[in-house]
């Protein structure tokens, strides 16, 4: 292939016959000349020439380095701008209220006020705003909101700040939530399943345990009397019943099937706790591990009184608010619903 200097067009010259054409012969091997030099080959034999350094190698390397540096600078600048936007946030991503004593979850970057944290990630392990799993530290959900907390605290201390009244109202609300927690017995029911497949079938292990128990009856630690597992919810008789509920591992039920299936869980509390029977309408999931949490809340003063009936809940994070002699009230957290069974 040679360049015709008169037309600035690539032409193709047969190295043996010398015939020239503007159309590349199909299947032909093309020897490209370097500009300013003679034919690349004579008589079918490549002509020996002095070694020529690779064209543009150095400049291309320099250009790539420049592009990389520019890209890294843009990324650093974008990260700094995003961090500053996070530091300037004033509204809770959960309730929309003033961001009092904020907590910013490191995994999803959602920020929530202390009031929302008190009733959600204090007990559950999914973000109430987006549903993503919460990264935990030894002292609670992992957060990196130090600078944001400092700025909010400055605004809370300034009566002339536009956010002052909203923060004051949030502070009063938080005090009420803390007082209620200190006067309540709370049992956290964590339920879910693990799944492991082999040979076209999957082994599902459904479980329920109590990772958190706060202020139960004096001297009592284990709140659960027994747990029923039922893979045929249309029948009253459970598929399996566990009566030796363990404080460490809870209760488990394993069953192997080719697809997911309903496995309703019924938790029976001991009589002295005065807590309602809880029916969890669970469906096993195909992920390696799935779990959700329900917080059962009862005023300490009402413990041991007449059991407040029973309550059915969806397989979601939430609360069961109990009052002696009244029907329990269910409140769900976020939209962390699980996939239904296949039909």
C-alpha positions in Angstrom: 0.0 0.0 0.0 1.5 3.3 -1.1 0.3 6.9 -0.9 -0.1 8.8 -4.2 1.2 12.2 -3.3 -0.7 13.9 -6.2 -4.1 12.8 -5.0 -3.3 11.9 -1.3 -5.1 8.5 -1.9 -3.9 5.1 -0.8 -3.1 2.8 -3.8 -2.3 -0.9 -3.9 0.8 -2.1 -6.0 1.5 -5.7 -6.7 5.1 -6.3 -5.5 5.9 -8.7 -8.4 4.0 -7.4 -11.4 4.0 -3.7 -10.4 0.3 -3.4 -11.3 -1.5 -0.6 -9.4 -5.1 -0.5 -8.3 -7.2 1.8 -6.0 -9.2 -1.2 -4.8 -7.7 -3.6 -2.3 -7.4 -7.1 -3.8 -9.5 -9.5 -1.7 -7.4 -11.8 0.4 -4.2 -10.1 -0.5 -1.5 -9.5 2.1 -0.7 -5.8 2.3 2.8 -4.4 3.1 2.6 -0.8 4.2 5.4 1.6 3.3 6.6 4.2 5.7 6.0 7.7 4.3 9.0 9.1 2.5 10.6 5.7 1.8 10.6 3.5 -1.3 8.8 0.2 -1.9 8.5 -2.0 1.0 9.5 -5.1 -0.9 11.1 -6.0 -4.2 10.5 -9.3 -6.0 8.4 -10.6 -3.2 11.3 -10.2 -0.8 11.2 -7.6 2.0 13.9 -5.1 1.6 16.4 -4.7 4.5 16.1 -1.3 6.0 17.5 0.4 9.0 15.3 0.0 12.2 12.8 2.7 12.5 11.5 3.7 16.0 7.8 3.2 16.6 5.8 6.3 15.6 4.0 8.3 18.3 4.9 5.8 21.1 6.2 8.5 23.4 3.5 11.0 22.7 0.7 8.4 23.1 2.2 7.4 26.5 2.3 11.1 27.5 -1.3 11.6 26.4 -2.5 8.5 28.3 -0.8 9.8 31.5 -2.4 13.2 31.0 -5.8 11.7 30.5 -5.4 9.5 33.6 -4.4 12.5 35.7 -7.3 14.6 34.4 -9.7 11.7 35.2 -8.4 11.3 38.7 -8.6 15.1 39.3 -12.2 15.0 38.2 -13.0 12.1 40.4 -11.4 13.8 43.4 -13.3 17.0 42.7 -16.6 15.1 42.3 -16.0 13.2 45.6 -15.2 16.5 47.4 -18.4 18.1 46.0 -20.5 15.1 47.1 -19.0 15.2 50.6 -19.8 18.9 50.9 -23.4 18.3 49.8 -23.6 15.6 52.5 -22.2 18.0 55.1 -24.9 20.6 54.1 -27.9 18.2 54.4 -30.5 19.3 56.9 -33.5 17.0 56.2 -33.8 13.4 57.3 -34.0 10.9 54.4 -36.6 8.9 56.3 -39.1 11.3 57.8 -38.2 14.5 56.1 -37.8 16.3 59.5 -34.8 18.2 60.8 -31.7 16.1 60.9 -31.1 16.1 64.7 -28.0 14.1 65.9 -27.7 12.7 62.4 -26.6 9.2 61.5 -25.2 8.6 58.0 -25.1 4.9 57.0 -21.8 4.1 55.3 -23.2 1.5 52.9 -26.0 3.5 51.3 -25.1 7.1 52.3 -28.7 7.7 53.6 -28.8 10.1 56.6 -31.5 9.9 59.3 -32.3 11.9 62.4 -31.9 10.4 65.9 -35.7 9.9 66.2 -35.8 7.7 63.1 -32.6 5.8 64.2 -34.2 5.2 67.6 -37.2 3.4 66.0 -35.4 1.7 63.1 -31.7 0.9 62.9 -31.5 0.7 66.7 -33.2 -2.7 66.2 -33.4 -3.6 62.5 -30.6 -4.3 60.0 -32.0 -2.7 56.8 -32.0 1.0 55.9 -35.6 2.3 56.3 -35.1 4.7 53.4 -33.7 2.5 50.7 -33.7 -1.1 52.1 -30.0 -1.7 51.8 -28.3 -3.8 54.5 -26.8 -1.8 57.4 -23.1 -2.2 58.1 -22.7 -2.7 61.9 -20.0 -1.6 64.3 -19.5 -2.7 67.9 -21.6 0.2 69.2 -24.3 0.2 66.6 -24.8 1.1 62.9 -21.5 2.3 61.3 -21.7 6.0 60.5 -19.3 8.7 59.3 -21.4 11.8 60.2 -19.1 13.6 62.5 -18.8 16.8 60.4 -22.5 16.8 59.7 -23.3 16.4 63.4 -21.0 19.3 64.3 -22.7 21.6 61.8 -26.2 20.6 63.0 -25.2 21.1 66.6 -24.0 24.6 65.9 -27.4 25.4 64.3 -29.3 23.9 67.2 -27.4 26.2 69.6 -28.2 29.3 67.6 -31.8 30.7 68.3 -31.5 32.9 65.3 -30.9 30.0 62.9 -33.9 29.1 60.6 -33.5 25.5 61.6 -33.6 26.2 65.4 -37.3 25.6 66.1 -37.5 22.4 64.0 -34.4 21.0 65.8 -36.0 22.0 69.2 -39.1 20.0 68.3 -37.1 17.0 67.2 -35.2 17.1 70.5 -38.4 17.0 72.5 -39.7 14.1 70.3 -36.4 12.2 70.9 -36.8 12.7 74.7 -40.3 11.1 74.5 -39.0 8.1 72.5 -36.2 7.5 74.9 -38.6 7.7 77.9 -40.9 5.2 76.2 -38.0 2.8 75.5 -36.9 2.9 79.2 -40.4 2.0 80.3 -41.0 -0.8 77.8 -40.2 -4.5 77.5 -39.0 -5.2 74.0 -38.4 -8.5 72.4 -36.8 -8.5 68.9 -37.8 -11.4 66.7 -35.4 -12.0 63.9 -36.7 -14.4 61.3 -35.7 -15.7 57.9 -34.0 -18.5 56.2 -30.8 -19.8 54.7 -30.6 -21.7 51.3 -28.1 -24.0 49.8 -28.7 -25.9 46.5 -27.6 -29.3 45.3 -28.8 -31.6 42.5 -31.7 -29.4 41.3 -33.1 -29.1 44.9 -32.6 -26.5 47.6 -32.3 -27.0 51.3 -34.1 -24.2 53.1 -33.5 -23.7 56.8 -36.1 -21.4 58.3 -35.3 -19.8 61.6 -36.4 -17.4 64.3 -34.4 -16.1 67.2 -34.4 -13.3 69.8 -31.2 -11.2 69.4 -32.4 -8.4 71.6 -34.5 -8.7 74.8 -34.9 -5.5 76.9 -36.5 -5.3 80.4 -38.4 -8.6 80.7 -40.0 -10.0 83.9 -37.6 -10.1 86.8 -35.2 -13.0 86.5 -36.6 -14.1 83.1 -34.4 -14.2 80.0 -36.0 -16.6 77.5 -39.3 -15.1 76.4 -40.3 -17.9 73.9 -42.2 -21.0 75.0 -42.4 -22.7 71.5 -42.3 -22.0 67.8 -44.4 -23.6 65.1 -43.4 -24.0 61.4 -46.1 -24.7 58.9 -45.4 -25.3 55.2 -49.1 -25.9 54.6 -50.8 -22.8 55.9 -54.2 -24.1 54.9 -53.9 -26.7 57.7 -54.0 -25.8 61.3 -51.6 -28.5 62.4 -48.0 -27.3 62.1 -45.4 -29.2 60.1 -43.0 -29.0 63.0 -42.9 -27.6 66.5 -39.7 -26.6 68.5 -40.2 -26.5 72.2 -36.6 -26.1 73.3 -36.1 -22.6 72.1 -32.4 -21.6 72.5 -31.3 -18.1 73.6 -28.3 -18.4 71.3 -29.6 -20.1 68.1 -33.4 -19.8 68.5 -35.5 -22.4 66.6 -34.9 -23.9 63.2 -36.7 -26.0 60.6 -35.1 -27.5 57.6 -36.9 -28.7 54.5 -35.7 -29.5 50.9 -37.7 -28.6 47.8 -37.1 -27.6 44.2 -38.5 -24.1 44.7 -39.4 -21.7 47.4 -42.5 -22.3 49.5 -44.6 -20.8 52.3 -43.3 -21.5 55.8 -45.5 -19.7 58.3 -43.9 -19.1 61.7 -45.9 -18.9 64.9 -44.1 -17.7 68.0 -45.7 -18.5 71.4 -44.4 -16.5 74.3 -44.3 -17.7 77.9 -47.3 -16.8 79.9 -45.5 -14.6 82.4 -44.4 -12.2 79.6 -48.0 -11.4 78.6 -47.0 -10.9 75.0 -49.3 -11.8 72.0 -48.9 -14.9 69.8 -47.2 -13.7 66.7 -48.0 -15.3 63.3 -45.4 -14.5 60.6 -46.6 -15.1 57.1 -43.2 -16.1 55.8 -42.1 -17.4 52.4 -38.6 -19.0 52.1 -36.2 -17.0 49.9 -33.5 -18.3 47.4 -30.7 -16.0 48.6 -28.0 -17.7 50.7 -29.4 -15.8 53.8 -32.4 -13.6 54.3 -33.6 -12.1 57.6 -36.0 -9.4 58.9 -36.9 -8.2 62.3 -40.1 -7.5 64.2 -39.9 -5.6 67.5 -42.6 -6.6 70.1 -43.2 -3.7 72.5 -45.1 -3.9 75.8 -45.0 -1.5 78.7 -43.1 -3.0 81.6 -46.0 -2.3 83.9 -48.3 -4.5 81.8 -46.1 -7.6 81.9 -47.8 -10.7 83.3 -51.2 -9.3 82.7 -53.8 -10.8 80.4 -52.3 -11.8 77.0 -53.3 -9.3 74.3 -54.6 -12.0 71.8 -52.6 -12.8 68.7 -51.4 -10.8 65.7 -50.4 -11.7 62.1 -47.6 -9.9 60.3 -46.1 -9.7 56.9 -42.5 -10.8 56.4 -41.2 -7.3 56.9 -39.3 -5.2 59.4 -41.7 -3.6 61.8 -43.2 -3.1 65.3 -45.9 -4.7 67.3 -47.2 -2.2 69.8 -48.9 -3.9 72.7 -51.2 -2.6 75.4 -52.7 -5.0 78.0 -56.3 -5.9 77.1 -56.2 -4.3 73.7 -55.5 -5.5 70.2 -51.9 -5.1 69.2 -51.0 -2.5 66.6 -48.6 -3.3 63.7 -46.4 -0.7 62.1 -44.0 -1.6 59.3 -40.6 0.0 58.6 -39.8 1.0 55.1 -40.7 -1.1 52.1 -38.4 -4.1 52.6 -40.9 -6.7 51.3 -39.6 -10.1 50.3 -40.5 -12.0 47.1 -43.7 -14.1 47.2 -43.8 -17.9 46.6 -43.9 -19.1 43.0 -47.2 -20.6 42.0 
